[in-house]
């Protein structure tokens, strides 16, 4: 529970997190004031737009339409990773949602997902007063890709809000986790997104995964202090590229890339995995151990 950030504090938090921000018109004062409360806020909701084309999407989420006036979010995250701020204050983005989910988000107390919502826009509690809202440019058909730049920006935006309020990643939910009549965002999993937000929160705001100067990196390396041969460096670079490709494909398929990799490895060894859900925890633990071993070997190279 918190007082909403001021526009200036939001802008600073986003810039500190390394995001490119586009300020659209009078976004600081564009809101639905007079149509309900704004705050206290408890978390942030991620949406997809069901649109194509950044300019058209920005106009739509800023102005809304006859049945639902804008702004329809606080910011729109485009395919290229730029964050377009379109409003600040109450916005028509969350609608009605499940009070049980609200309680779990307030307490930041749930497993990998909040309890599936059983109430929605027509019979739920007001989410527009209680959540920040972020629309993300995507058709929402499960086929439209989520570019790495866009997904990275989504993670950074949510981390910026969590960092500013002292929240954990469990204050970030998808619209489908809030309302029983919503399916967004479609194309990546919210548990995986929260895991990536949680990872960011263990580092300074400006951190990037390949940042060797990050003080939270307990085993930094540089070209000057490594004994790796050019061939070893090339191999590691190829492996890193392959991992990024797997992650990008997984984001489109809606899979956690770690688990998708485990399935592939399990099949190679002949292990039958007819139902991933039943073995998810065991497989995740195994992968974490393997990744730790690989990292140790890399650091010794």
C-alpha positions as CSV (number, residue, x, y, z in Angstrom):
1,X,0.0,0.0,0.0
2,X,1.4,3.4,-1.0
3,X,0.7,6.9,-2.1
4,X,1.1,7.1,-5.9
5,X,4.3,8.5,-7.1
6,X,4.4,12.0,-8.4
7,X,5.0,12.4,-12.1
8,X,8.5,13.7,-11.5
9,X,9.4,10.7,-9.2
10,X,8.0,8.3,-11.8
11,X,10.1,9.9,-14.6
12,X,13.2,9.7,-12.5
13,X,12.6,6.1,-11.5
14,X,12.2,5.1,-15.2
15,X,15.3,7.0,-16.3
16,X,17.3,5.6,-13.4
17,X,16.3,2.1,-14.6
18,X,17.8,2.8,-18.0
19,X,14.6,3.3,-20.0
20,X,14.0,5.5,-22.9
21,X,10.9,7.6,-22.1
22,X,8.7,9.5,-24.5
23,X,6.5,12.1,-22.8
24,X,3.2,12.4,-24.8
25,X,1.4,15.8,-24.6
26,X,0.0,16.8,-21.2
27,X,0.5,13.3,-19.7
28,X,1.2,14.7,-16.2
29,X,-2.4,16.0,-15.9
30,X,-4.3,13.7,-18.3
31,X,-6.4,11.3,-16.2
32,X,-9.9,10.3,-15.1
33,X,-10.1,12.7,-12.1
34,X,-13.6,13.0,-10.8
35,X,-14.6,9.4,-11.8
36,X,-13.3,7.6,-8.7
37,X,-10.3,7.3,-6.4
38,X,-6.7,7.2,-7.3
39,X,-4.6,5.5,-4.6
40,X,-3.5,4.1,-2.3
41,X,-1.7,1.9,-4.9
42,X,-0.8,-1.7,-4.2
43,X,0.9,-2.8,-7.4
44,X,1.2,-2.7,-11.2
45,X,-0.8,-4.5,-13.9
46,X,0.7,-5.5,-17.3
47,X,-1.6,-5.5,-20.4
48,X,-1.4,-6.1,-24.1
49,X,-3.0,-3.7,-26.6
50,X,-4.4,-5.9,-29.4
51,X,-3.1,-3.3,-31.8
52,X,-0.4,-2.9,-34.5
53,X,1.7,0.2,-35.1
54,X,3.2,2.3,-32.4
55,X,1.7,5.7,-33.5
56,X,-1.8,4.3,-33.7
57,X,-1.4,2.5,-30.4
58,X,-0.2,5.5,-28.5
59,X,-3.2,7.6,-29.8
60,X,-5.6,4.8,-28.8
61,X,-4.3,4.3,-25.3
62,X,-4.1,8.1,-24.7
63,X,-7.5,9.0,-26.0
64,X,-9.5,5.8,-25.6
65,X,-12.8,5.5,-27.5
66,X,-16.5,6.3,-27.1
67,X,-17.3,3.4,-24.7
68,X,-14.1,3.8,-22.7
69,X,-12.4,7.3,-22.5
70,X,-8.7,7.6,-22.1
71,X,-6.2,7.3,-20.7
72,X,-6.3,3.6,-20.9
73,X,-3.0,3.2,-19.0
74,X,-0.2,5.2,-17.6
75,X,2.3,4.2,-20.2
76,X,2.6,2.2,-23.4
77,X,5.6,0.1,-24.0
78,X,6.4,-0.1,-27.7
79,X,8.0,-2.9,-29.7
80,X,11.3,-1.0,-29.7
81,X,11.3,-0.7,-25.9
82,X,10.4,3.0,-25.7
83,X,8.0,3.9,-22.9
84,X,5.3,6.4,-24.0
85,X,3.8,8.1,-21.0
86,X,0.2,9.1,-21.8
87,X,-1.4,9.8,-18.4
88,X,-0.9,10.1,-14.7
89,X,-3.6,9.6,-12.1
90,X,-6.7,7.4,-12.4
91,X,-6.8,5.6,-15.7
92,X,-9.3,3.2,-17.3
93,X,-7.0,0.1,-17.4
94,X,-7.8,-2.4,-14.7
95,X,-11.5,-2.3,-14.3
96,X,-13.1,-4.7,-11.8
97,X,-11.1,-7.6,-10.3
98,X,-11.1,-10.3,-7.7
99,X,-10.8,-9.0,-4.1
100,X,-8.9,-12.2,-3.1
101,X,-6.2,-11.3,-5.6
102,X,-6.0,-7.8,-4.3
103,X,-5.4,-9.1,-0.8
104,X,-2.7,-11.4,-2.0
105,X,-1.0,-8.6,-3.9
106,X,-1.2,-6.2,-0.9
107,X,0.4,-8.9,1.3
108,X,2.7,-10.0,-1.5
109,X,1.7,-13.5,-0.3
110,X,1.1,-16.1,-3.0
111,X,3.1,-18.9,-4.7
112,X,4.0,-18.5,-8.4
113,X,0.6,-17.1,-9.3
114,X,-2.2,-15.4,-7.3
115,X,-5.4,-17.4,-6.9
116,X,-7.2,-17.6,-10.3
117,X,-9.7,-14.7,-10.3
118,X,-13.5,-15.6,-10.2
119,X,-14.7,-12.0,-10.4
120,X,-14.2,-9.6,-13.3
121,X,-15.1,-6.2,-14.7
122,X,-18.9,-6.4,-13.9
123,X,-18.7,-7.7,-10.3
124,X,-15.2,-7.0,-9.1
125,X,-13.6,-4.4,-6.9
126,X,-12.2,-1.2,-8.5
127,X,-8.7,-1.8,-9.8
128,X,-8.2,1.6,-11.4
129,X,-7.8,3.2,-8.0
130,X,-5.3,0.6,-6.8
131,X,-2.9,-0.3,-9.6
132,X,-0.5,1.4,-12.1
133,X,-1.3,0.2,-15.6
134,X,1.1,-0.5,-18.5
135,X,-0.2,-1.4,-22.0
136,X,2.3,-3.2,-24.2
137,X,2.1,-3.1,-28.0
138,X,1.1,-6.6,-29.2
139,X,-1.8,-8.2,-31.1
140,X,-2.3,-10.6,-28.2
141,X,-2.9,-13.6,-30.5
142,X,-0.1,-15.7,-29.2
143,X,1.8,-15.3,-32.5
144,X,2.8,-11.7,-32.5
145,X,6.4,-11.7,-31.2
146,X,7.7,-9.9,-28.1
147,X,11.1,-8.4,-29.2
148,X,13.9,-8.6,-26.6
149,X,14.0,-4.8,-26.4
150,X,10.3,-4.6,-25.5
151,X,10.3,-7.5,-23.0
152,X,13.4,-6.0,-21.3
153,X,11.6,-2.6,-21.1
154,X,8.6,-4.3,-19.5
155,X,10.8,-5.8,-16.9
156,X,12.6,-2.5,-16.2
157,X,9.4,-0.5,-15.9
158,X,8.0,-3.0,-13.3
159,X,11.3,-3.1,-11.5
160,X,11.4,0.8,-11.4
161,X,8.0,0.9,-9.7
162,X,8.9,-1.9,-7.2
163,X,12.2,-0.2,-6.4
164,X,10.5,3.2,-5.8
165,X,7.9,1.8,-3.5
166,X,10.0,-0.9,-1.8
167,X,7.8,-3.7,-3.2
168,X,8.8,-7.2,-4.3
169,X,8.1,-8.6,-7.8
170,X,4.9,-10.1,-6.4
171,X,3.3,-6.6,-6.6
172,X,3.4,-7.1,-10.4
173,X,0.5,-9.0,-12.0
174,X,-1.0,-9.5,-15.4
175,X,-4.6,-8.4,-16.3
176,X,-5.6,-12.1,-16.6
177,X,-4.5,-12.6,-13.0
178,X,-6.7,-9.7,-11.8
179,X,-9.9,-10.2,-13.8
180,X,-11.8,-13.4,-14.7
181,X,-12.8,-12.0,-18.1
182,X,-9.3,-11.0,-19.3
183,X,-6.5,-12.9,-21.1
184,X,-3.7,-10.4,-21.3
185,X,-0.8,-10.3,-21.5
186,X,-0.6,-13.3,-23.9
187,X,2.7,-14.5,-25.3
188,X,4.8,-14.7,-22.1
189,X,4.2,-16.0,-18.6
190,X,3.8,-13.7,-15.6
191,X,5.7,-16.0,-13.3
192,X,8.7,-15.8,-15.6
193,X,8.3,-12.0,-15.8
194,X,8.2,-11.7,-12.0
195,X,11.3,-13.8,-11.8
196,X,13.1,-11.4,-14.2
197,X,11.9,-8.4,-12.2
198,X,13.1,-10.0,-9.0
199,X,16.5,-10.6,-10.5
200,X,16.7,-6.9,-11.5
201,X,15.9,-5.9,-8.0
202,X,19.0,-7.6,-6.7
203,X,21.1,-5.2,-8.7
204,X,21.5,-1.4,-8.9
205,X,18.8,0.4,-11.0
206,X,21.0,0.9,-14.1
207,X,22.2,-2.8,-14.2
208,X,22.3,-4.7,-17.5
209,X,22.9,-8.5,-17.6
210,X,26.2,-8.1,-19.4
211,X,27.5,-5.3,-17.1
212,X,30.9,-6.4,-15.8
213,X,31.2,-3.3,-13.6
214,X,28.1,-4.1,-11.6
215,X,29.3,-4.1,-7.9
216,X,26.8,-6.9,-7.2
217,X,28.7,-9.2,-9.5
218,X,30.7,-11.3,-7.1
219,X,33.1,-12.6,-9.7
220,X,33.8,-9.9,-12.3
221,X,36.1,-10.6,-15.3
222,X,37.6,-8.6,-18.0
223,X,39.7,-9.4,-21.1
224,X,42.8,-8.4,-19.1
225,X,42.3,-10.9,-16.3
226,X,41.0,-13.9,-18.1
227,X,43.1,-16.8,-19.3
228,X,40.6,-18.0,-21.9
229,X,41.8,-18.6,-25.4
230,X,40.1,-16.9,-28.4
231,X,38.5,-20.2,-29.2
232,X,37.0,-20.5,-25.7
233,X,35.7,-16.9,-25.8
234,X,34.1,-17.6,-29.2
235,X,32.4,-20.7,-27.9
236,X,31.1,-18.9,-24.8
237,X,29.8,-16.1,-27.1
238,X,28.0,-18.6,-29.2
239,X,26.4,-20.3,-26.2
240,X,25.2,-17.0,-24.9
241,X,23.7,-16.2,-28.3
242,X,21.9,-19.6,-28.3
243,X,20.5,-19.0,-24.9
244,X,19.1,-15.6,-26.0
245,X,17.5,-17.2,-29.0
246,X,15.9,-19.8,-26.7
247,X,14.6,-17.0,-24.4
248,X,13.2,-15.0,-27.3
249,X,11.3,-18.1,-28.7
250,X,10.1,-19.0,-25.2
251,X,8.7,-15.5,-24.7
252,X,6.6,-16.0,-27.9
253,X,5.4,-19.4,-26.9
254,X,4.6,-18.3,-23.4
255,X,7.1,-20.7,-21.8
256,X,9.6,-20.2,-19.1
257,X,12.9,-20.6,-21.1
258,X,14.6,-22.5,-18.3
259,X,11.8,-25.1,-18.2
260,X,11.7,-25.3,-22.0
261,X,15.4,-26.1,-22.0
262,X,14.9,-28.7,-19.4
263,X,12.3,-30.5,-21.5
264,X,14.7,-30.6,-24.4
265,X,17.5,-32.0,-22.3
266,X,15.2,-34.5,-20.7
267,X,14.1,-35.8,-24.0
268,X,17.8,-36.3,-25.1
269,X,18.4,-38.5,-22.1
270,X,15.2,-40.5,-22.7
271,X,13.3,-39.2,-19.7
272,X,9.6,-39.2,-20.4
273,X,8.0,-35.8,-19.7
274,X,4.3,-36.1,-20.8
275,X,3.2,-33.5,-18.3
276,X,5.6,-30.7,-17.5
277,X,3.4,-29.2,-14.8
278,X,3.7,-32.2,-12.5
279,X,7.5,-32.0,-12.4
280,X,8.1,-28.3,-12.7
281,X,9.7,-27.8,-9.3
282,X,12.0,-30.8,-9.5
283,X,13.2,-29.8,-13.0
284,X,13.7,-26.2,-12.0
285,X,15.9,-27.3,-9.1
286,X,17.9,-29.5,-11.4
287,X,18.5,-26.7,-13.9
288,X,19.5,-24.2,-11.2
289,X,22.2,-26.7,-10.1
290,X,23.4,-27.2,-13.7
291,X,23.6,-23.5,-14.4
292,X,25.5,-22.9,-11.2
293,X,28.0,-25.6,-12.2
294,X,28.4,-24.1,-15.7
295,X,29.0,-20.7,-14.2
296,X,31.7,-22.0,-11.9
297,X,33.4,-23.8,-14.8
298,X,33.3,-20.6,-16.9
299,X,34.8,-18.5,-14.1
300,X,37.7,-21.0,-13.7
301,X,38.4,-21.0,-17.5
